Amino acid sequence: MAAPAAVPRTIGRAKRRSRGLTFIEAVVVMGIVAAFAAVAMPAYNDLSARQKLAGASQQVADDLQEARSEAVQRNRRVYVSFRSGAQWCYAISLQPACDCAQPAAACALRRGDGQAFDGVGLPAARDTAFDPRLGLASTPAGVTLALGERTAEVQLAASGRARACARGADLPGLPRCS
């Protein structure tokens, strides 16, 4: 009878070694992930900035539409007063020149500001009012919002229709201004 063949000891070692990653393999994977993150971060920051600016301009346009609706619903003239700058705000009220910078402005039906849109400034805006009969704007106006070199605009037509649009660079969800 022939003697049984000896089982090589390397089989047991191979099984043990394949159970996980070595330290060097883990470091290589972490390096690859870090390289991808370094490439993707500037693109993410750019997208985030464009979304902030688009969101701020859409918020102003929506609130202008709400002011128009309030004028028709209440059958009273409704005013929108802006305060421009880095700490910008606006007030929708039944009184002209309502100061939105006052805490809990008593004159305001609604107040809006740029706190939720960090870094977005409002360099230019004109106050306006909405007629109660047809919701027409007393002054067709434009509100300009900016973040760095990018700008967005909220155009208010004489008909009272507010429209947010992008100046120059594309902004998510906004058409280009004409």
HUWOBEL-V391268 format. One record per backbone hydrogen bond with DSSP energy under -1.0 kcal/mol. NH is the residue of the N-H (numbers start at 1). CO is the residue of the C=O. E is the energy in kcal/mol with one decimal. If there is no record, write none. Layout:
NH,CO,E  NH,CO,E
This chain:
13,9,-1.0  14,10,-2.2  15,11,-1.7  16,12,-1.6  17,13,-2.2  18,14,-1.3  19,16,-1.0  26,22,-2.1  27,23,-2.2  28,24,-2.2  29,25,-2.2  30,26,-2.4  31,27,-2.1  32,28,-2.1  33,29,-2.4  34,30,-2.3  35,31,-2.1  36,32,-2.2  37,33,-2.3  38,34,-2.3  39,35,-1.6  40,36,-2.2  41,37,-2.1  44,40,-2.2  45,41,-2.6  46,42,-2.2  47,43,-2.2  48,44,-2.6  49,45,-2.2  50,46,-2.3  51,47,-2.3  52,48,-2.0  53,49,-2.1  54,50,-2.3  55,51,-2.6  56,52,-2.4  57,53,-2.2  58,54,-2.2  59,55,-2.1  60,56,-2.1  61,57,-2.2  62,58,-2.6  63,59,-2.2  64,60,-2.1  65,61,-2.0  66,62,-2.0  67,63,-2.3  68,64,-2.0  69,65,-2.2  70,66,-2.6  71,67,-2.0  72,68,-1.8  73,69,-2.9  74,70,-2.8  75,71,-1.0  76,71,-1.3  78,130,-1.5  79,93,-3.3  80,128,-3.0  81,91,-2.4  83,89,-2.7  85,122,-2.4  89,83,-1.8  90,112,-2.5  91,81,-2.3  92,110,-3.1  93,79,-2.7  102,99,-1.1  105,102,-1.0  108,105,-1.2  109,92,-3.8  110,92,-1.7  112,90,-2.7  114,88,-1.5  117,114,-1.4  120,117,-2.3  121,146,-3.3  122,85,-1.9  124,144,-1.1  128,80,-2.1  130,78,-2.9  131,136,-2.9  135,131,-1.3  137,158,-1.6  138,129,-3.2  143,154,-2.3  144,124,-2.9  145,152,-2.8  146,121,-2.6  147,150,-2.2  150,147,-1.8  152,145,-2.6  153,165,-2.9  154,143,-2.7  155,163,-3.1  156,141,-3.1  157,161,-2.4  160,157,-2.2  163,155,-2.2  165,153,-2.8  166,175,-2.9  167,151,-2.3  169,167,-1.0  174,171,-2.0  177,166,-2.7
